[in-house]
Amino acid sequence: MNNIAEQLSLAYHKIDENCQLLSRQTDTVQLIAVSKTKPLADIRCAFAAGHRHFAENYPQELAEKARDATDLAGLIWHFIGPLQSNKTKLVAEHAHWVHSIDRIKIAQRLSEQRPEQMPALNVLIQINISDEGSKSGIAPATMLQLAEQIAALPQLCLKGLMAIPAPGKPEIEQQQAFAAMQALSASLQQHYPSATELSMGMSDDWPLALRYGATMIRLGTAIFGARDCKKE
């Protein structure tokens, strides 16, 4: 358990170092600990170390952990996985953020199923920036159309964009993908000034993502260690 606290401390330190090199303020970057398949005990350990933002990929796992962690005041849940329409209610009731909006149908269901007593659900549009057939996300050309539709929904708050560039590519191709996302983010903000978040960068590529304006980085293995693939 102490290792999680140590890994978090190391991650914060590395983020601070990178921000200094980029002349960025550290508080412009939110570290999100990806806790999918990890036990709630690991989340409690990270919470005790001062961390508050956690991400899940599976609706049922998110809901179960959220119900069991109601004593952790201030914990913020991010949903970052693909979302099917028959699972939106679980996410609408338990998440604070959804990073993976890629269809208006999903956005509409989240808005309709968001409990009225809860604040509007913060959402990001997922862009398929590497044009991968196996990846979720919309084509860049359709971003503004979907943004306009989401902005009209009463229980959602459009906060920005998310992307998962294709892994294992040469650095020049990664740079191109991150630069394209940075440009899309700037375009979105021209129409929706409050949509300032750019969620991109994971354990293997987050320093490069920071160079291209990432405001949220998603680290799982770097915090909790390797995932148990049997649970996925």
C-alpha positions in Angstrom: 0.0 0.0 0.0 2.8 2.4 0.8 4.1 1.8 -2.7 1.0 3.5 -4.1 1.7 6.6 -2.1 5.3 6.6 -3.2 4.3 6.2 -6.9 1.8 9.0 -6.6 4.5 11.3 -5.0 6.9 10.3 -7.8 4.3 11.1 -10.5 3.5 14.5 -9.0 7.2 15.3 -8.9 7.7 14.3 -12.5 4.7 16.4 -13.6 6.1 19.4 -11.7 9.5 18.9 -13.4 7.9 18.8 -16.8 5.7 21.8 -16.2 8.7 23.8 -15.1 10.5 22.9 -18.3 7.4 23.9 -20.3 6.9 27.1 -18.3 3.5 25.8 -17.2 1.9 26.1 -13.8 1.6 22.7 -12.2 -2.0 23.4 -11.2 -3.0 23.5 -14.9 -2.5 19.7 -15.0 -4.8 17.2 -13.3 -3.5 13.8 -12.7 -6.2 11.1 -12.9 -5.4 7.8 -11.4 -6.8 5.0 -13.5 -8.0 2.5 -11.0 -9.9 0.0 -13.3 -9.7 -3.6 -12.1 -7.9 -2.5 -8.9 -9.5 -3.1 -5.5 -11.1 -0.3 -3.5 -8.3 -0.7 -1.0 -5.9 0.7 -3.5 -8.1 3.7 -4.1 -8.4 4.2 -0.3 -4.6 4.2 -0.1 -4.2 6.8 -2.8 -7.0 8.8 -1.2 -5.2 8.7 2.1 -2.1 10.0 0.3 -4.1 13.1 -0.8 -5.2 12.1 -4.3 -8.9 12.7 -5.3 -9.4 12.0 -9.0 -9.9 8.4 -10.1 -10.9 6.9 -13.4 -12.8 3.7 -14.3 -13.5 2.0 -17.7 -16.5 -0.2 -16.9 -19.9 1.2 -15.7 -20.6 -1.6 -13.3 -17.2 -1.4 -11.6 -17.6 2.4 -11.3 -21.0 2.1 -9.7 -19.9 -0.6 -7.2 -16.8 1.3 -6.2 -18.7 4.6 -5.9 -21.3 3.0 -3.6 -18.6 1.5 -1.4 -16.6 4.7 -1.2 -19.3 7.1 -0.1 -17.3 7.8 3.1 -14.5 9.3 1.0 -15.6 12.9 0.9 -14.3 14.8 -2.1 -13.5 11.8 -4.2 -14.1 12.5 -7.9 -14.9 9.8 -10.4 -14.0 10.0 -14.1 -15.5 7.5 -16.6 -13.1 7.0 -19.5 -14.2 3.9 -21.3 -16.5 3.2 -24.2 -20.1 3.5 -23.1 -23.1 1.5 -24.4 -26.6 3.0 -24.2 -27.8 0.2 -21.8 -25.2 1.2 -19.2 -25.5 5.0 -19.2 -27.7 5.1 -16.1 -24.9 3.7 -13.9 -22.5 6.4 -15.2 -25.1 9.2 -15.0 -25.7 8.4 -11.4 -22.2 8.0 -10.1 -19.6 9.8 -12.3 -18.5 13.4 -12.0 -16.8 13.4 -15.4 -17.3 11.4 -18.6 -14.4 11.6 -21.1 -15.7 9.3 -23.8 -18.7 10.9 -25.5 -18.8 10.0 -29.1 -22.5 9.8 -29.9 -25.4 12.2 -29.3 -27.5 9.2 -28.2 -25.2 8.5 -25.3 -25.1 12.2 -24.4 -28.9 12.5 -24.4 -29.3 9.4 -22.2 -26.7 10.7 -19.7 -28.5 14.0 -19.5 -31.9 12.4 -19.1 -30.7 9.9 -16.5 -28.6 12.4 -14.4 -30.4 12.8 -11.1 -31.9 16.3 -10.7 -30.3 16.9 -7.3 -26.8 16.3 -8.7 -24.8 19.0 -10.6 -24.5 18.8 -14.4 -22.3 16.0 -15.5 -19.0 17.3 -16.9 -18.3 15.7 -20.3 -15.5 15.5 -22.9 -15.9 14.6 -26.6 -13.6 11.7 -27.6 -11.8 12.3 -30.8 -10.4 9.4 -32.9 -7.4 11.4 -33.7 -5.4 8.5 -35.2 -8.3 7.3 -37.3 -8.2 3.8 -35.9 -11.0 1.5 -36.9 -11.0 -0.3 -33.5 -11.1 2.9 -31.4 -14.0 4.9 -30.2 -14.3 8.5 -30.9 -15.5 10.8 -33.6 -13.8 12.2 -36.7 -12.3 15.7 -36.1 -14.5 17.1 -38.8 -17.7 16.3 -36.8 -16.5 17.8 -33.5 -18.4 21.1 -33.7 -21.6 19.5 -34.7 -21.6 17.1 -31.7 -20.5 20.0 -29.4 -23.5 22.0 -30.4 -25.8 19.1 -29.7 -24.2 18.4 -26.3 -24.3 22.1 -25.3 -28.1 22.1 -25.6 -28.5 19.3 -23.1 -29.6 20.6 -19.7 -27.8 18.1 -17.4 -24.5 18.1 -19.2 -21.6 20.6 -19.2 -19.2 20.4 -22.1 -15.7 20.8 -20.8 -13.4 19.8 -23.6 -11.9 16.9 -25.5 -10.2 13.6 -25.0 -8.1 11.3 -27.2 -6.1 8.1 -27.1 -3.6 8.4 -29.9 -2.5 5.1 -31.5 0.2 3.5 -29.3 3.6 2.3 -30.5 4.0 4.9 -33.2 7.2 6.8 -34.0 7.5 10.0 -31.9 6.9 12.2 -34.9 3.5 10.6 -35.5 2.7 10.9 -31.8 3.6 14.6 -32.0 1.4 15.1 -35.0 -1.6 13.5 -33.2 -1.1 15.6 -30.0 -0.6 18.8 -32.1 -3.8 18.0 -34.0 -5.7 17.7 -30.7 -4.2 20.9 -29.4 -5.5 22.7 -32.5 -8.9 21.1 -32.2 -9.1 22.2 -28.5 -8.3 25.8 -29.5 -11.0 25.6 -32.2 -13.6 24.3 -29.7 -12.8 27.0 -27.2 -13.5 29.7 -29.8 -17.1 28.5 -29.8 -17.3 27.3 -26.2 -14.8 29.2 -24.0 -15.4 27.0 -21.0 -14.4 23.9 -22.8 -10.8 24.2 -21.8 -9.9 20.6 -20.8 -7.8 18.4 -23.0 -7.6 14.8 -21.7 -4.7 13.0 -23.3 -1.5 11.3 -22.2 -1.0 8.0 -20.4 1.8 6.2 -18.6 3.9 5.9 -21.7 3.4 9.2 -23.4 2.2 11.8 -20.9 5.3 14.1 -21.0 4.8 14.5 -24.8 1.1 15.2 -24.2 1.9 18.0 -21.8 4.0 19.7 -24.5 0.9 19.9 -26.6 -1.4 21.3 -23.9 -2.9 18.3 -22.1 -4.7 19.4 -18.9 -5.7 15.9 -17.8 -3.3 13.0 -17.9 -4.5 9.4 -17.1 -2.0 7.2 -15.3 -2.8 3.7 -14.2 0.2 1.4 -14.3 2.5 4.2 -13.1 0.4 4.5 -9.9 -1.1 1.1 -9.2 1.2 -1.3 -11.1 0.2 -3.7 -13.9 -3.5 -4.5 -14.2 -4.9 -7.9 -13.7 -5.9 -8.8 -17.3 -8.1 -11.6 -16.0 -10.5 -9.0 -14.7 -10.8 -7.1 -18.0 
